[in-house]
Amino acid sequence: MAEIFAGVATSHVPAIGAALDLGKADEPYWKPVFDGYAPSKTWIADKKPDVVILVYNDHASAFSLEVIPTFALGCAAEFPPADEGWGARPVPVVKGHPKLAWHMAQSLILDEFDMTIVNKMEVDHGLTVPLSLMFGQPDPWPVPVIPLCVNVVQYPPPTGHRCYMLGKAIRKAVASFERPLRVVIFGTGGMSHQLQGPRAGLINRAFDTNFLDKLTADPQSLVRMPHVEYVREAGSEGIEMVMWLIMRGALADDAKEVYRFYHVPASNTAVGHLILENPGR
């Protein structure tokens, strides 16, 4: 049977993608960021997952205020990079895994999660930057990807508890798939940052560090955190971290941290990154 054996949490800062695309990865400002992901590239190359489930949020590329799905599951065979206003990133088209995606959709909906099934969708930096950080700049991407887009832009976003329970349902769905696939789930976004208003540029290292600690050792305490605490402590865009709880819920309760990286700043944002593995994996 298929199994989710590990989870990856990572920021998805758009400027990171631009730095790679424009050949700036070795510049003094950006080199510490990319050096921090070097062990992660080695890890994922060694683990060789068959599929990545990538939890992210769209930034008005595939969806707008006209249609706002809370959870949108990409079931297509491929997902082209989106033009975010300055042209699409020069990265490969993301190949999907329709069989597993449709199986997940059926399982999740029958488990009473109201998923929006998406059969045509462009993907923006929220999805492609994490792929670049973990896989570099290959052509094609070395693994099929199932996008799971979460609304954390227009209030109300889903609660941390809802996200965590969705992760558990995803783990159940994958485990019931009949093919022997090894799956890694990514939770992306964050960490603390605010892009507008009087608090623009906010970074809260203490909050971020505590969140990283608890994501491994005490996720239940994060599940109970209200939206207002994310906004107060981590900035208006810090709410993206509820997506990390989907990843955590998809893992075993006793999953172990195998790698951590944290760096500030990266385009006025705190970059956070964790790799968690289930026991024996």
N, C-alpha and C positions, 0 to 999 in steps of 0.2 A: 504494500500500500504506500501511498504518498505520505510524506511527513514534512512538517516545518521543523528544521533542526537548528535554526539560528535566526537572530534578528539583528538588524542594523538600524541605529538611530543617527540621523545626520541633519544638519542645517542644509538649506538649498538656496543660498544667497545668489541672486542673479549675477552680481559682479564677479563671482567666482567663475561662472561659465564664460563671461566676457574676457577675463584674464587668461583663461586657457585658450580661447578662440583667437585672441590677439597676440599670442606668444609671449605673455607677460609672466608666466608661471615662475620664472627664475629671478624676477625682480625682487629687491629686498622686502618690499611691502607684502608680496604674495608668497614668497618662498616658504616661510614658516607654516602657512596654511597647507600647502600641498605636501610639504615634508611630513606633516602630521597624519596624512592619509597614506603614506607609503607602506606602513605595516598592514593597513587594511587591504590594499591592493594585493599584497603577498598572501594574506589570509584567504581572500575570496578566490584567488587563482588556485590556491591549494585545495580549497573545499569543492570547487567546481559544481555549484548548484545547477540544477536542471531548469529551474524557474525562479524568477523573482516576483513577489507580490509587492508593489510599490505604492505606499500610502502617501498622498501628497495633496496639496490644494491648488486648484486652478487660479490664475491671476487674470481673470477676464479675457482668457484666450479661447477656451472651448465653450464657456458659459458666461452669461451676462446677467444683469438684474432681471431680464425677461424670464429666465429659467434658472432656478437655484436648487439643484438636488442636494439633499443632505449627504447622501452616500451614492456615488455613481461608479459602477463597475464596468471597466472596459473589456468587452467581449470580442472585439474585432481581431482580425489577423495582423493588422499593423496600425501604427499610430505615428503620423508624420510630425516632425517638429513644428511648432507654431511660430508665426511671425508676431513678435511681441511689440512691434512698432519700429524696429530697426532691422528687420529681416530675421528669418529663422536661423537658429544656431546651425553652424556647419557640422552637424553630427548625423550619424546614420538614422534612418527610419527605425523606430522601435517596433520590433516584432512581438506580437502577442502570443497567447496560448489559449485559443478559443475553447478547446475541449475542457481544460481545467476551469477556465473562467465561467463557462456556462454551467458546469457542475457546481461551482461555488454559488452562482446566482440562485440556482434551484435550492440548494441546501440552506442558504441564508434566508431566502424568502420564506421557505417552509418553517424556518426557525423564528419567523415573525420579525425579521429585519426588512424594512421596505427599501430594497435596493433599486436604484435606477439603472437599467441595463442600457449600455451605450455601445452601439455598433459602428459608430463613425465619430472620431474625436481626434483633434490635434492636441499635442502635449507640450507644455511650456517648460520653463526652467525649473519649476517645482519638481518635475520628474527627471529631466535630462541632466541637471547639475549633479544630483546624487549618483546617477550612473557614471558620469565623468569622474567624480571623486573616487569611486570604487573600482572602475574598470579602465580609467585613462581615456585614451582617444583611439580605440580600435575601429575597424570597419570590416564587418558589421559588429554590432554589439554581440558579445559572446553568449548571451542567454536571452530567452524570451521573457517578456515582462507583462504582468497583469496590472494595469493601473487601477487604483482605487482612489477616486477623488473625493475629498471631504470638504464641505462648506465650513470654512473658518473666516470668511470674509464678511458675509452679511448676517447680522444678528437675527435669530439665535443660532449659534453653532451647536452641535451635539455636546452633551455633557461628557466629562471624563469617564463617568460610569458607563454611559452608553458606548463609548469608544472601546473601553476595556472589554465589555461583554461582547462587542462585535468581534474583537480579536479572538476571544474564546470560541465564538461560532465559526470563525474562519479556520481555526485550528481543527475543529470537528469536521468541517467541510472538506478540507484537504485530506485529512486522515481517511475519509470514506471514498476517496478517488481510487479507482482500481489499478491505476498504473503506478509502478514504483518510482516516484519522483522525489528528489531531494530539493526542498524549497527553502529559500531565505525570504523573510519579510522585512521590508524597510519601512520605518516610520520617519517622516521628514518634516522639515520646518523648524522655526525657532533658531537660536534660543532667544534670550531677552533682546528685544529691539522695538523701537517705535520710529515710524517714518514721517510723522507729521505732528503739528501742534507744539505747544510749549515744551513738551518732554521729548521732542525729536532727538534721536541719538542716545536715548537711555540704554544703559547696559547694567545689569545687576548680577555681578559675578557670584555673590553669596547665594542668591536664589537659584541661579543656574547650577552651581555645584551641588546644592542640596537636592535639586531635582534629579541630577545624574545619580547621586547616591541612592535616593529612594526608588528610582526606576528599577534598579537591580534588587535592592534589599527589602523595600517596603512599598510596592506599588499600590497597595490598598490605601495608603495615606494620600497618594496623588489622585486616586479615583474619586475621593471625597472633596477635592479642591474645587471651589466654585469658580465660575468664569471671572467674577470680579477680582479674585485674588491674582489670577494670571495677568489681568490688565493692570492692576495696581502695582504688582511687583516686577513684571516682565515686559510691560509696555503693551500697546494695543495689538501689535503683531505677535506678542508672546503667546497668544491663545493658540497659535499653531501647534504648540506642544501637546495638545490633547491627542494629536495624531500619533504621537509616540506611544500613547497608551493602547492603541490598536495593535501595534507591534508587540508590546509587552504582554497583552492579553493572549496573543497567539502562541506564546511560549510557555514552557513549564513554570510552575510557581517557583521552583528552585533553580531556574536558569542562572548561569554564572557569567559575570563580566570577564571578558578576555582581553578587551582593549578599550582605552578611553583617550580622548583628545579634546582639549578645550583651548580656544585662542580668541583673543580680542586685540584690536578690532579687525573686522573684515567688512569694509564698506559700512561702517557704523553699526555693525551687528556682531553679536557674540556667536562664534562658531562652536557648536558642540557635537560630539560624536561618541557613540558607544557601539561595541559589538558584544552581543550576548549569545551564549550557546546553551542548548539543553544538555543536561547531564549525559555523559557518555558519547557526546557528538563532537 
